[in-house]
């Protein structure tokens, strides 16, 4: 599994890219967490943006608040939607972002299936920089204990 992560200040471009793929029937929404549902149950850029907004208001100093991940399984692996979704959700858990808003898209625009995740790199009340400081402090403490 290869993962490519990009970070950005604005989520609109990330969501628009995926929306174009959904409109062109080259992508589907596999899973969303803490994302407002639109009345017609269709993917909505604005519902996603509204879902991210509360996190941005308490973390306004984070420069590049959003991230876009492309998870690319080996082309030989033919994964079901459920398997791909499970891998992407587990990936978010490992990044410690499993409890915040994110959306997983399944892309089929090339000769293999892969997933894109759009989310924030900030949680409620804590910015990315603070989490990084905490992780580094834990590692230093563990090294001292050895």
N, C-alpha and C positions, 0 to 999 in steps of 0.2 A: 504494500500500500504506500503510495507516494502522496504526500500532502504539500500543497503550495499555499502559503498564507500571504495575503497582502493586507496592508492597513491603510486606512483613510480617514480624512476629516469628515467627509460627507457620505451618508449612506444612500442617498438618492441614486447615484450612479451604479452602485452595486445592485440595488434592487431593480433598477431599470434594465440592466443587462439581463438579469434573470427573468424579468417580466417579458422581454422581447422573445426569449427562448420559449416561455410558456405560451405566449400568443401564437408563435410559429409551430406549436406542437412538437418542439424539440426538448421540452422539459416539463416536469410536473412537480407539484409540491408534495413531498413525501411525508413531511412532519413539520409541525410548528409548536413551539413552546412559548407560552405567555405572549402570544400574538393575538390581537383582537381579530375576531371573525367578522368578515363582511356579511351583510344581510343575505347576499346571494351565494355565499359560500365559495366565491371565486377569490383568487389571489388579488390582493390590493396593496399597492405600494404605500398608500397613505395610511392604511390600517397598521402596516408594519412600522412606519415612521412614528405613528402615534403610540405604538407599544414601546418603542425605544425612548421616547421623550422623557418619562419620569426618571430614568437612569441618568440622562444627560443633565437634568436640572440639579442633581446633587453631586455631579462629578464634572462641573463645567470647566475645570482646569486641564483635563486630559486632552492633549493635543490631537491625537489620532484615535478617536473613540471606537471606531468601527473596524471590523475585520471580515474578510472574505476568504474562505478556505475552499480549495479544490481538493477533494479526496479521490484519488485515482487507484482503484484496485488493479491487480494484474489482469490484462485483457483475457487471459485464459480462464479466469474465475468468472463464472456466470452467476451473479448474485441476484437474488429475488429483491423486490422492493423492501420487504421486511428486513432482510439481512443488511442491505445497504443503509437503511434507516437506523438499524441497531448499531452498526459500526460508527455512523456519524454521531449518534447520541452518546455512545461510549467515548468517542473522541472529545466531545464537549465536556464530559465529566472529567476526563483526564486533564484537560486544561483548567479545570475548576470553574467552568462557566455553565455547568449543567442546570443551574437554577435561575437563569436569566432568559430574556427573550431571544429566541433564535429561530431561524427557518431553514429547513433542509430541502434542497431541490435535487431531483434526479435528472441528469442530462443524458440525452441520447443523440446528440447532434453529430457525433463521430462514430466510428465503427465499434465503440465500446460504451458501456454505461459507467457513469461516475457521478459523484455528488458534489454539490456546492452548499456551503453553509454561510449564512450572513448573520452576524451578531455584533454585540458590543464587546469590547475588551475591558469593560468596567462592570462592576457589580453594584448592587444597591449600597451606597454609602462608602465604597472603597474604590479608588482608582487603580489602574494597572500598576502605576509606579509604587503605590503603597503595598500591593500584593508582592511585587518583586522585592521590595525591601524586607518584607516579612520572610519570604523564602530564603533570601541570602542570610538573614540573621539566624534562621533555623539551621542552615547548612554550616555556618561558622560554629554554632553551639555544638552540633554533632561532631565536628572535627575536633573541637577542644575536648570533648568527652572521650574520644578515642585515644 
